[in-house]
Amino acid sequence: MQVLDEKSDGKIIGDGRSDFTQVVGEYQFEVDDKKFAILDLPGILGNEKEVQTAIDEGVEKAHVVFYVSKQPNPPQKGDEKSLGAIEKISHELSKHSEIYFLYNKPVRNPNSLKEELISDEDQNALKGVDKELSDKFSDVYEGHKTISAYPAFVALGYFYGGKNLKSQKNFLEKFSDTPKLLELSQVSQFSKWLTTDLVDNVKDKIKKSNYKKVTILLTETNDEVHRIYKSYSDLSKKNLGQLKFATDQLDQIEQSFKQKIEDTFEKTKRNFEQNVRQKLYDDIEKGLDAKTLKQELQQTIKSETDDLKKSVEKQIDVNLKEFSKEIEDVVSKYNIYLQENYKKMSINFNKSISPISSIKEFEFLGVEKAFKDLLRNIGLAVGGIVLAFFKGGAELIVVVPAIIGALANIALPVIKLVGIFSPNHVKSLERKYVNANLSTTISVLDSKLKKEGYNIKNKIKETTKNIESELDKSIQAIDTTKESYKAASNHLIELRNQIENGEL
């Protein structure tokens, strides 16, 4: 008897546990040359994680889906802690073109099976089901069907003992006519509808279902792509503000450096003039003839010019180091800001990304490497400015004494006449001689320094502009990525619309 009992019908029927069915059962049918299969899927109201793969595979195959319930009530909604039935149904079934609610009324006692299987109370409850699912699935929910499967099962099954055999006897004693049992349980009507209306135009239904799945998939993919686009767009806006702040700082550093150059040149020029005048005035007080004065003037100017060059080079070197350090600080802070923003975006995005998405997480754009290269290039750029100035400084030593010598020769005949004047008057004339030559020398020196200052300022400006351009490239890289996702989103929307409009 135990062997026979194992052969009894109904072994696939659940025992009340929501996780009873673990694999997809497939049952092939052929009615009037119409071939179709019914898939028995695991339930979604238990711990569906254990059977998620089986559910996904079964749902993917299906073109029409029945949500079967023994309660004529709308599926319950979830809360913050867990998904309810309605959310699980939405996740599993939203891609299909036809969805039905199948109310399987539990009838275990023959006396409960009446002419009207569905009571007024059941009908009202089913109206609520239809409204709930229509709102949730809009154009794909087709309505509800009702049956009581158990009476039909025991009427048609083969049993070799057990409670099902006992139930079969009880039902057949009350309803000797099996077709009557099938009619009262509404299984007969459901079977007829299933094998006629439902499977008519099956090719169109399959096409419609497949199109629906594709459009849903395109929508989900576009949602993920648009989320990435929005993340990059927000990142770009944040970084644009920081870029403006960084470039303003660079401009301030540039202006500060230019002012320091002007101050350095003005100070060294003033010191040069004071030192030459003081040295020669002291010599004049000691008493000098015209020839000696000319020689002293030339030697003093040459000596002070050497000192001026060294002083200028030293101060420019200090200013350039300060400039380089300030630039590096701005660039480094901007780099850190960018990376922090990117990491925050990545963390927030990866927390919110859909678990069913094929898009996982994005990779950094290589901005960090670009900044390291930029920091290294700052030193090279500033070094170029130093070399350019030192070259100009060497020219300065050659030009100034040559002009001074010419001016001294022009003024010398005046000094040769001093023998007829008093010593004080001679000293006064010698001081005028010094001042005249010194004034001309300062004029030449000033012109040369202005030229060198102009060259240095231009190189500094070029350097800061290049750095600003490199900083801007970080925004451009983000914008390029952002626009690529925007273009992809537009393409997905266009493709989805073409499918929905029947253009493909």
LINNOR-V420195 format. One record per backbone hydrogen bond with DSSP energy under -0.5 kcal/mol. NH is the residue of the N-H (numbers start at 1). CO is the residue of the C=O. If there is no record, write none. Layout:
# LINNOR-V420195
nh={NH,NH}
co={CO,CO}
This chain:
# LINNOR-V420195
nh={5,6,7,7,8,9,13,20,22,25,25,27,29,31,34,35,36,38,39,40,41,43,48,50,51,52,55,56,57,58,59,60,61,62,65,67,68,69,73,79,86,88,89,90,91,92,93,94,96,97,98,99,100,101,102,102,103,103,104,104,105,105,107,112,113,114,117,119,123,124,125,126,127,128,129,130,131,132,133,134,135,136,137,138,140,141,142,142,143,145,147,148,152,153,154,155,156,157,159,166,167,168,169,170,171,172,173,174,175,176,178,181,182,183,184,185,186,187,188,190,191,192,193,194,195,196,196,198,200,202,205,206,207,208,209,210,211,212,213,214,215,216,217,218,219,220,221,222,223,224,225,226,227,228,229,230,231,232,233,234,235,236,237,238,239,240,241,242,243,244,245,246,247,248,249,250,251,252,253,254,255,256,257,258,259,260,261,262,263,264,265,266,267,268,269,270,271,272,273,274,275,276,277,278,279,280,281,282,283,284,285,286,287,287,293,294,295,296,297,298,299,300,301,302,303,304,305,306,307,308,309,310,311,312,313,314,315,316,317,318,319,320,321,322,323,324,325,326,327,328,329,330,331,332,333,334,335,336,337,338,339,340,341,342,343,344,345,346,347,348,349,350,351,352,353,357,360,370,371,372,373,374,375,376,377,378,379,380,381,382,383,384,385,386,387,388,389,390,391,392,393,394,395,396,397,398,399,400,401,402,403,404,405,406,407,408,409,410,411,412,413,414,415,415,416,417,417,418,419,420,421,426,427,428,429,430,431,432,433,434,435,436,437,438,439,440,441,442,443,444,445,446,447,448,449,450,451,452,453,454,455,456,457,458,459,460,461,462,463,464,465,466,467,468,469,470,471,472,473,474,474,475,476,477,478,479,480,481,482,483,484,485,486,487,488,489,490,491,492,493,494,495,496,497,498,499,500,501,502,503,504}
co={1,2,3,4,5,158,10,17,20,23,40,38,36,34,31,33,29,27,37,25,39,18,46,47,48,49,51,52,53,54,55,56,57,58,98,100,66,102,71,82,76,84,85,86,87,88,89,90,93,63,63,140,65,143,67,100,101,145,69,102,103,147,105,109,110,112,115,117,119,120,121,122,123,124,125,126,127,128,129,130,131,132,133,134,137,138,99,140,99,101,103,185,148,149,150,151,152,153,157,162,163,164,165,166,167,168,169,170,171,174,176,177,178,179,180,181,183,182,182,186,187,188,189,190,191,192,193,193,196,199,201,202,203,204,205,206,207,208,209,210,211,212,213,214,215,216,217,218,219,220,221,222,223,224,225,226,227,228,229,230,231,232,233,234,235,236,237,238,239,240,241,242,243,244,245,246,247,248,249,250,251,252,253,254,255,256,257,258,259,260,261,262,263,264,265,266,267,268,269,270,271,272,273,274,275,276,277,278,279,280,281,282,283,284,289,290,291,292,293,294,295,296,297,298,299,300,301,302,303,304,305,306,307,308,309,310,311,312,313,314,315,316,317,318,319,320,321,322,323,324,325,326,327,328,329,330,331,332,333,334,335,336,337,338,339,340,341,342,343,344,345,346,347,348,349,354,358,366,367,368,369,370,371,372,373,374,375,376,377,378,379,380,381,382,383,384,385,386,387,388,389,390,391,392,393,394,395,396,397,398,399,400,401,402,403,404,405,406,407,408,409,411,411,412,412,413,414,415,416,417,418,422,423,424,425,426,427,428,429,430,431,432,433,434,435,436,437,438,439,440,441,442,443,444,445,446,447,448,449,450,451,452,453,454,455,456,457,458,459,460,461,462,463,464,465,466,467,468,469,470,471,471,472,473,474,475,476,477,478,479,480,481,482,483,484,485,486,487,488,489,490,491,492,493,494,495,496,497,499,498,498}
